[in-house]
């Protein structure tokens, strides 16, 4: 666990911080506290600490002085500032010192949790020293923009911070691109920042994965998209000439500000397709979707059915599904060997993205082997067998996580009966286990609370119905288990970033 030290001259603040969060569930442990900077510094000199949460205004030694001295002891220390004052000078000085966030009292629990999650992601990153310059205002931009694009920051708060940080995103349309160096350890951020210095309407930052994210604020939909794509192709060519090749992906163009987050998610997802199409300069999500529509005009892979089998850990069911679907594609005709191979490669990518979504970890090895076997397959049977092997390894990876058979049964029940009324109490009675203990087991095995897991699963089913049926939103809400339409809208927007109506219209 990462170690946390708290400093505040108000005892009830420290006591409140102990109580308002389940720290171990974040992988954090509070290892000490102090009422002023001097005492904190003495304690920090004698113990390792990863995260410092400190007040600004304290007797003997204030928070800013503490941060300066603490960094001499622990150069990689992550710092979160607390303050009862929304003072620009404090924030500006804190930014120079390389803080993770500046939180006002009384503390907003959601913002604290969000800040801690982002901080932990940085601590987990093996290249965090390269990705984040502790004495650069860029770290605050990175934090602000990433939290906004991932739905962790309200619009009003973002606008306030955007003004402070000089982020001018005021044109009617927006598109997002992601740049990822092909070779690990290669840093192209400074070159790209200098290269784009004269361009208007562009904002560059780094997300927690170390990818460069380029936000384009554009005046017109078609012309803006064309010019942005041309610029990205130029960047790709120039970086290749410098022996710093990058993979560049672009999300769809949308209206500002509602569709910025979906564009970012699409750009991140499109990066995965470089495993299928390695020679492309820019991977455009809209182009991929158009290809999917052309290729699937005769037969469509029902990916939600695959997801259901993955979540149920049903390796044989997946193997049978793969065999059936690819046989259907083969016998229908009109699809050549290379088309079959590309569909297989895309399916491997989907398996990879789904497993990483569940486990929240990179799973490169399994899928690199799978991609190589698919590409080297010279016969239809070998292609199907390679895919079935990827499916079995995906399920095996999940089975390594789920050690309790009761949780496996509960997951299978949820996937089959997600539209029914579900509760820990009824499932606990069904599987002869106390509901409180079942909830603890479920969280331990899945990394999510029972309610959060069900809501996310129902929203995924709703997304599919919104795109593939003509049902009304109210009908779809009931189909996936929400009898109160207002609550369905709230949950959908929480996990998708936009309303069901807007999602259906995309």
C-alpha positions as CSV (number, residue, x, y, z in Angstrom):
1,X,0.0,0.0,0.0
2,X,1.1,3.6,-0.6
3,X,1.7,5.6,2.5
4,X,-0.1,8.8,3.3
5,X,0.8,11.5,5.8
6,X,-1.7,14.2,6.9
7,X,-0.9,17.7,8.2
8,X,-3.4,20.2,9.6
9,X,-3.6,22.4,12.7
10,X,-7.3,21.6,13.1
11,X,-7.7,18.1,14.8
12,X,-11.3,17.6,13.6
13,X,-10.0,17.9,9.9
14,X,-7.5,15.1,10.5
15,X,-10.1,13.0,12.3
16,X,-12.5,13.7,9.5
17,X,-10.0,12.6,6.8
18,X,-9.5,9.3,8.7
19,X,-13.2,8.6,8.7
20,X,-14.6,9.9,5.4
21,X,-12.8,7.4,3.2
22,X,-12.1,3.7,3.2
23,X,-8.4,4.3,2.6
24,X,-7.3,0.6,2.2
25,X,-9.9,0.2,-0.7
26,X,-7.8,2.8,-2.5
27,X,-4.6,1.0,-1.8
28,X,-3.6,3.7,0.7
29,X,-2.5,3.6,4.4
30,X,-2.4,6.6,6.7
31,X,1.0,6.3,8.5
32,X,1.1,9.5,10.4
33,X,-0.2,13.0,11.2
34,X,1.0,16.3,12.5
35,X,-0.5,19.6,13.5
36,X,2.2,21.8,11.9
37,X,4.8,21.7,9.2
38,X,7.8,21.5,11.5
39,X,6.5,18.4,13.3
40,X,5.5,16.9,10.0
41,X,9.0,17.5,8.6
42,X,10.6,15.7,11.6
43,X,8.3,12.7,11.1
44,X,8.9,12.6,7.3
45,X,12.7,12.5,7.8
46,X,12.3,9.2,9.6
47,X,9.8,7.3,7.4
48,X,9.0,6.7,3.8
49,X,5.8,8.5,2.6
50,X,4.3,8.6,-0.9
51,X,1.4,11.1,-0.5
52,X,1.4,14.2,1.6
53,X,-2.0,15.9,2.4
54,X,-1.3,19.3,4.0
55,X,-3.0,22.5,5.0
56,X,-1.5,25.7,3.8
57,X,-2.0,28.0,6.7
58,X,-0.4,26.6,9.9
59,X,1.7,27.8,12.8
60,X,5.5,27.3,13.1
61,X,5.9,26.2,9.5
62,X,3.3,26.7,6.8
63,X,2.3,24.2,4.1
64,X,4.2,25.7,1.2
65,X,7.5,25.7,3.3
66,X,6.8,22.1,4.3
67,X,6.4,21.0,0.7
68,X,9.7,22.6,-0.3
69,X,11.6,20.9,2.5
70,X,9.7,17.6,2.2
71,X,10.7,17.3,-1.5
72,X,14.4,17.4,-0.4
73,X,13.7,14.3,1.6
74,X,11.3,12.6,-0.8
75,X,11.8,14.0,-4.4
76,X,8.9,11.9,-5.8
77,X,6.4,12.8,-3.1
78,X,2.9,13.5,-4.3
79,X,1.2,16.5,-2.6
80,X,-2.4,17.5,-2.2
81,X,-3.1,20.9,-0.7
82,X,-6.0,21.7,1.6
83,X,-7.0,25.3,2.2
84,X,-9.8,27.3,3.7
85,X,-9.0,30.1,1.2
86,X,-9.5,30.3,-2.5
87,X,-6.3,32.4,-2.9
88,X,-4.8,32.7,-6.3
89,X,-1.3,33.3,-4.9
90,X,-1.4,30.1,-2.9
91,X,-2.6,28.2,-5.9
92,X,0.1,29.7,-8.2
93,X,2.8,28.9,-5.7
94,X,1.4,25.4,-5.2
95,X,1.5,24.8,-8.9
96,X,5.2,25.8,-9.0
97,X,5.8,23.2,-6.3
98,X,4.2,20.4,-8.3
99,X,0.9,19.6,-6.5
100,X,-1.7,17.1,-7.5
101,X,-4.7,19.3,-6.6
102,X,-5.7,22.3,-4.5
103,X,-8.8,21.4,-2.4
104,X,-10.9,23.9,-0.6
105,X,-12.4,23.2,2.8
106,X,-15.0,21.9,3.5
107,X,-13.6,19.0,1.5
108,X,-15.6,17.7,-1.4
109,X,-15.4,13.9,-1.0
110,X,-15.9,13.2,-4.7
111,X,-13.1,15.5,-5.7
112,X,-10.8,14.1,-3.0
113,X,-11.5,10.5,-4.2
114,X,-11.0,11.5,-7.8
115,X,-7.7,13.2,-7.0
116,X,-6.5,10.2,-5.0
117,X,-7.3,7.9,-7.9
118,X,-5.4,10.0,-10.3
119,X,-2.5,10.2,-7.9
120,X,-2.4,6.5,-7.4
121,X,-2.3,6.0,-11.2
122,X,0.8,8.2,-11.4
123,X,2.4,6.3,-8.5
124,X,1.7,3.0,-10.3
125,X,3.3,4.2,-13.5
126,X,6.8,3.0,-13.9
127,X,7.7,6.1,-16.0
128,X,6.0,8.7,-13.8
129,X,9.3,10.6,-13.3
130,X,9.5,11.1,-17.1
131,X,5.9,11.9,-17.5
132,X,5.4,14.5,-14.8
133,X,7.7,17.4,-14.2
134,X,7.2,18.3,-10.5
135,X,8.1,21.9,-11.0
136,X,6.1,22.6,-14.1
137,X,2.6,24.2,-14.3
138,X,1.9,21.5,-17.0
139,X,1.1,19.0,-14.3
140,X,-1.9,21.0,-13.2
141,X,-3.1,21.3,-16.9
142,X,-2.6,17.5,-17.2
143,X,-4.6,16.8,-14.1
144,X,-7.4,19.3,-15.0
145,X,-7.8,18.2,-18.6
146,X,-7.7,14.5,-17.8
147,X,-10.2,14.7,-15.0
148,X,-12.5,16.8,-17.3
149,X,-12.3,14.5,-20.2
150,X,-13.0,11.4,-18.0
151,X,-16.1,13.0,-16.4
152,X,-14.5,13.6,-13.0
153,X,-15.0,17.4,-13.0
154,X,-18.1,19.5,-13.4
155,X,-18.4,22.0,-16.2
156,X,-18.4,25.1,-13.9
157,X,-15.3,23.9,-12.1
158,X,-13.5,23.2,-15.4
159,X,-14.4,26.7,-16.8
160,X,-13.0,28.3,-13.7
161,X,-9.7,26.4,-13.8
162,X,-9.5,26.7,-17.6
163,X,-9.5,30.5,-17.3
164,X,-6.8,30.3,-14.6
165,X,-4.6,28.0,-16.7
166,X,-5.1,29.9,-19.9
167,X,-7.0,27.2,-21.7
168,X,-9.0,28.8,-24.5
169,X,-11.5,26.2,-25.9
170,X,-14.2,28.5,-27.0
171,X,-15.0,27.5,-30.6
172,X,-18.3,25.6,-31.4
173,X,-16.7,22.2,-32.3
174,X,-14.0,20.0,-30.8
175,X,-12.0,17.0,-31.7
176,X,-9.4,15.0,-29.8
177,X,-6.4,13.1,-30.9
178,X,-4.0,10.9,-29.0
179,X,-0.3,10.4,-29.8
180,X,1.6,7.4,-28.4
181,X,5.3,6.8,-29.1
182,X,5.9,3.5,-30.8
183,X,9.0,2.8,-28.6
184,X,8.8,3.1,-24.9
185,X,11.0,5.6,-23.2
186,X,10.8,8.0,-26.1
187,X,9.5,11.5,-25.0
188,X,8.1,13.6,-27.8
189,X,6.1,16.0,-25.7
190,X,8.6,18.9,-25.7
191,X,9.1,18.6,-29.5
192,X,5.4,18.5,-30.2
193,X,4.8,21.5,-27.9
194,X,7.4,23.5,-29.8
195,X,6.1,22.3,-33.1
196,X,2.6,23.5,-32.3
197,X,3.5,26.8,-30.7
198,X,2.2,28.8,-33.6
199,X,-1.0,26.9,-34.2
200,X,-4.3,28.4,-33.0
201,X,-7.0,26.5,-31.1
202,X,-4.8,23.5,-30.0
203,X,-4.2,22.3,-26.4
204,X,-1.6,19.7,-25.6
205,X,-1.4,17.6,-22.4
206,X,-0.4,14.2,-21.1
207,X,-2.8,11.8,-19.6
208,X,-2.1,9.2,-16.8
209,X,-1.1,6.6,-19.4
210,X,1.7,8.9,-20.7
211,X,-0.1,9.4,-24.0
212,X,0.0,12.9,-25.5
213,X,-3.6,14.2,-26.0
214,X,-4.2,17.0,-28.5
215,X,-7.5,18.9,-28.2
216,X,-8.5,20.9,-31.3
217,X,-11.1,23.7,-30.8
218,X,-12.4,24.3,-34.3
219,X,-14.7,26.7,-36.1
220,X,-16.4,24.4,-38.6
221,X,-17.1,20.7,-38.6
222,X,-15.9,19.5,-42.1
223,X,-13.1,22.0,-42.7
224,X,-11.9,21.8,-39.2
225,X,-11.8,18.0,-39.2
226,X,-9.9,18.1,-42.5
227,X,-7.3,20.6,-41.4
228,X,-6.8,18.8,-38.0
229,X,-6.3,15.4,-39.8
230,X,-3.8,17.0,-42.2
231,X,-1.8,18.4,-39.3
232,X,-1.8,15.1,-37.5
233,X,-0.4,13.4,-40.7
234,X,2.3,16.0,-40.9
235,X,3.2,15.4,-37.3
236,X,3.4,11.7,-38.0
237,X,5.7,12.2,-41.0
238,X,8.0,14.6,-39.2
239,X,8.4,12.5,-36.1
240,X,9.1,9.4,-38.3
241,X,11.9,11.4,-40.0
242,X,13.3,12.2,-36.6
243,X,13.3,8.5,-35.7
244,X,10.6,9.1,-33.1
245,X,7.6,7.3,-34.7
246,X,4.2,7.7,-33.0
247,X,0.8,6.1,-33.4
248,X,-1.8,8.8,-33.8
249,X,-5.6,8.3,-33.4
250,X,-8.4,10.8,-33.7
251,X,-11.9,10.7,-32.3
252,X,-15.0,12.1,-33.9
253,X,-15.8,15.8,-34.2
254,X,-18.5,17.0,-31.8
255,X,-20.1,20.0,-30.3
256,X,-18.3,21.9,-27.5
257,X,-18.3,21.1,-24.7
258,X,-20.6,18.1,-24.4
259,X,-18.9,15.8,-26.9
260,X,-15.2,16.4,-25.9
261,X,-15.2,13.4,-23.5
262,X,-16.6,11.0,-26.1
263,X,-14.1,12.1,-28.6
264,X,-11.3,11.4,-26.2
265,X,-12.6,8.0,-25.4
266,X,-12.9,7.2,-29.1
267,X,-9.4,8.3,-29.8
268,X,-8.0,6.1,-27.0
269,X,-10.0,3.2,-28.3
270,X,-8.9,3.7,-31.9
271,X,-5.2,3.4,-30.8
272,X,-5.8,-0.3,-30.3
273,X,-6.5,-0.8,-34.0
274,X,-2.8,-0.1,-34.9
275,X,-2.3,-3.8,-34.0
276,X,-4.6,-4.5,-36.9
277,X,-3.5,-1.8,-39.3
278,X,0.1,-1.0,-38.3
279,X,1.0,1.0,-41.5
280,X,-1.6,3.7,-41.1
281,X,-0.4,7.2,-40.1
282,X,-3.6,8.4,-38.4
283,X,-6.3,6.0,-37.1
284,X,-9.6,7.7,-37.5
285,X,-12.5,6.2,-35.4
286,X,-15.1,7.4,-37.9
287,X,-13.2,5.6,-40.7
288,X,-13.1,2.4,-38.7
289,X,-16.8,2.5,-38.0
290,X,-17.5,3.0,-41.7
291,X,-15.3,0.0,-42.5
292,X,-17.1,-2.1,-39.9
293,X,-20.4,-1.2,-41.6
294,X,-19.2,-2.2,-45.0
295,X,-17.6,-5.4,-43.9
296,X,-20.6,-6.4,-41.8
297,X,-23.2,-5.7,-44.4
298,X,-23.9,-9.5,-44.8
299,X,-23.0,-10.7,-41.2
300,X,-22.6,-8.8,-38.0
301,X,-20.6,-10.0,-35.0
302,X,-22.8,-9.5,-31.9
303,X,-20.1,-8.3,-29.6
304,X,-22.4,-7.9,-26.5
305,X,-23.0,-11.6,-26.7
306,X,-19.2,-12.1,-26.5
307,X,-19.0,-9.7,-23.5
308,X,-21.7,-11.7,-21.8
309,X,-19.7,-15.0,-22.3
310,X,-16.4,-13.3,-21.1
311,X,-18.0,-12.0,-18.0
312,X,-19.5,-15.4,-17.3
313,X,-16.0,-16.9,-17.7
314,X,-17.5,-19.3,-20.3
315,X,-14.5,-20.4,-22.4
316,X,-16.3,-23.2,-24.3
317,X,-19.2,-20.9,-25.0
318,X,-16.8,-18.4,-26.6
319,X,-15.0,-21.1,-28.6
320,X,-18.4,-22.2,-30.0
321,X,-19.5,-18.7,-30.8
322,X,-16.2,-17.9,-32.6
323,X,-16.5,-21.1,-34.7
324,X,-20.2,-20.4,-35.6
325,X,-19.7,-16.7,-36.5
326,X,-16.6,-17.2,-38.7
327,X,-18.3,-20.2,-40.4
328,X,-21.2,-18.0,-41.2
329,X,-18.9,-15.3,-42.7
330,X,-17.1,-18.0,-44.7
331,X,-20.2,-19.6,-46.2
332,X,-22.1,-16.4,-46.9
333,X,-19.4,-15.4,-49.5
334,X,-18.4,-12.0,-50.6
335,X,-15.6,-11.8,-48.1
336,X,-12.0,-12.6,-49.0
337,X,-9.2,-14.2,-46.9
338,X,-7.7,-10.8,-46.0
339,X,-11.1,-9.6,-44.8
340,X,-11.5,-12.7,-42.6
341,X,-8.0,-12.1,-41.2
342,X,-8.8,-8.4,-40.5
343,X,-12.1,-9.4,-38.7
344,X,-10.2,-11.9,-36.6
345,X,-7.5,-9.3,-35.7
346,X,-10.2,-6.8,-34.7
347,X,-11.8,-9.5,-32.5
348,X,-8.5,-10.0,-30.7
349,X,-8.3,-6.3,-30.1
350,X,-11.8,-6.3,-28.7
351,X,-10.9,-9.1,-26.3
352,X,-7.8,-7.1,-25.2
353,X,-9.9,-4.0,-24.5
354,X,-12.6,-5.9,-22.6
355,X,-10.1,-7.7,-20.4
356,X,-8.3,-4.4,-19.6
357,X,-11.6,-2.8,-18.8
358,X,-12.4,-5.5,-16.3
359,X,-9.0,-5.9,-14.7
360,X,-7.7,-2.3,-15.1
361,X,-4.3,-3.5,-16.1
362,X,-2.4,-3.8,-19.4
363,X,-2.5,-7.3,-20.9
364,X,-0.1,-7.1,-23.8
365,X,1.5,-10.6,-23.8
366,X,-1.6,-12.7,-24.4
367,X,-2.8,-10.6,-27.3
368,X,0.6,-10.1,-29.0
369,X,0.8,-13.9,-29.3
370,X,-2.8,-14.0,-30.5
371,X,-2.2,-11.4,-33.2
372,X,0.9,-13.2,-34.4
373,X,-0.9,-16.5,-34.7
374,X,-3.9,-14.9,-36.5
375,X,-1.6,-13.1,-39.0
376,X,0.4,-16.3,-39.6
377,X,-2.6,-18.5,-40.2
378,X,-2.7,-19.9,-43.7
379,X,-5.9,-21.9,-43.3
380,X,-9.4,-21.1,-42.1
381,X,-9.2,-23.8,-39.3
382,X,-6.0,-22.3,-38.0
383,X,-7.5,-18.8,-37.9
384,X,-10.5,-20.0,-35.9
385,X,-8.2,-22.0,-33.6
386,X,-6.0,-19.0,-32.9
387,X,-9.0,-16.9,-32.0
388,X,-10.4,-19.7,-29.7
389,X,-7.0,-19.8,-27.9
390,X,-7.2,-16.0,-27.3
391,X,-10.7,-16.5,-25.9
392,X,-9.5,-19.3,-23.5
393,X,-6.5,-17.2,-22.3
394,X,-8.8,-14.3,-21.7
395,X,-11.1,-16.4,-19.5
396,X,-8.2,-18.0,-17.8
397,X,-6.8,-14.5,-16.8
398,X,-10.2,-13.7,-15.3
399,X,-10.4,-16.9,-13.4
400,X,-7.1,-16.1,-11.8
401,X,-8.8,-13.1,-10.3
402,X,-12.1,-14.7,-9.2
403,X,-11.1,-17.1,-6.5
404,X,-14.5,-17.3,-4.7
405,X,-17.0,-19.6,-6.4
406,X,-20.0,-17.7,-4.9
407,X,-18.9,-14.5,-6.6
408,X,-18.7,-16.4,-9.9
409,X,-22.2,-17.6,-9.4
410,X,-23.5,-14.2,-8.5
411,X,-21.8,-12.7,-11.6
412,X,-23.4,-15.3,-13.8
413,X,-26.8,-14.6,-12.2
414,X,-26.4,-10.8,-12.8
415,X,-25.5,-11.4,-16.5
416,X,-28.6,-13.6,-17.0
417,X,-31.0,-11.6,-14.9
418,X,-29.8,-8.0,-15.1
419,X,-33.3,-6.7,-15.9
420,X,-34.7,-8.2,-12.7
421,X,-34.7,-6.6,-9.3
422,X,-31.4,-7.5,-7.7
423,X,-30.0,-7.0,-4.2
424,X,-27.4,-8.4,-2.0
425,X,-30.1,-9.5,0.4
426,X,-31.9,-11.7,-2.2
427,X,-28.7,-13.1,-3.7
428,X,-27.3,-13.7,-0.2
429,X,-30.4,-15.8,0.6
430,X,-30.1,-17.6,-2.7
431,X,-26.5,-18.6,-2.2
432,X,-26.7,-19.0,1.6
433,X,-24.3,-16.2,2.5
434,X,-24.8,-13.1,4.7
435,X,-25.5,-10.1,2.4
436,X,-22.9,-7.9,4.2
437,X,-20.2,-10.5,3.7
438,X,-21.3,-11.1,0.1
439,X,-20.9,-7.4,-0.6
440,X,-17.4,-7.4,0.8
441,X,-16.5,-10.5,-1.2
442,X,-17.9,-9.0,-4.4
443,X,-16.0,-5.8,-4.0
444,X,-12.8,-7.8,-3.2
445,X,-13.1,-10.0,-6.3
446,X,-14.4,-7.5,-8.9
447,X,-12.9,-4.2,-7.6
448,X,-16.4,-2.6,-7.7
449,X,-19.3,-2.4,-5.4
450,X,-22.4,-4.5,-6.1
451,X,-24.5,-1.5,-7.1
452,X,-21.8,0.0,-9.3
453,X,-21.2,-3.3,-11.1
454,X,-24.9,-3.8,-11.9
455,X,-25.4,-0.2,-13.0
456,X,-22.4,-0.4,-15.4
457,X,-23.5,-3.7,-16.8
458,X,-27.1,-2.4,-17.3
459,X,-25.8,0.7,-19.0
460,X,-23.7,-1.4,-21.4
461,X,-26.8,-3.4,-22.4
462,X,-28.7,-0.1,-22.8
463,X,-26.0,1.3,-25.1
464,X,-26.4,-1.7,-27.4
465,X,-30.2,-1.4,-27.5
466,X,-30.0,2.3,-28.2
467,X,-27.8,1.7,-31.2
468,X,-29.4,-1.5,-32.6
469,X,-33.1,-1.2,-31.9
470,X,-35.9,1.3,-32.6
471,X,-37.2,1.1,-29.0
472,X,-38.0,4.3,-27.1
473,X,-35.6,5.3,-24.3
474,X,-38.3,4.5,-21.7
475,X,-38.7,1.0,-23.0
476,X,-35.0,0.4,-23.1
477,X,-34.7,1.6,-19.5
478,X,-37.2,-1.0,-18.4
479,X,-35.6,-3.7,-20.5
480,X,-32.3,-3.3,-18.6
481,X,-33.9,-3.0,-15.2
482,X,-34.7,0.7,-14.6
483,X,-38.3,1.4,-13.9
484,X,-37.6,5.0,-13.1
485,X,-36.6,6.8,-16.3
486,X,-35.0,9.7,-14.5
487,X,-32.7,7.4,-12.5
488,X,-31.8,5.6,-15.8
489,X,-30.8,9.0,-17.3
490,X,-28.7,9.8,-14.3
491,X,-26.8,6.5,-14.3
492,X,-26.3,6.5,-18.1
493,X,-24.8,10.0,-18.0
494,X,-22.6,9.0,-15.1
495,X,-21.0,6.2,-17.0
496,X,-21.2,7.4,-20.6
497,X,-20.9,11.1,-20.2
498,X,-23.9,12.0,-22.3
499,X,-27.7,11.3,-22.0
500,X,-29.3,8.2,-23.6
501,X,-31.1,10.5,-26.1
502,X,-27.8,12.1,-27.3
503,X,-26.1,8.7,-27.4
504,X,-28.8,7.3,-29.6
505,X,-28.5,10.3,-32.0
506,X,-24.7,9.9,-32.5
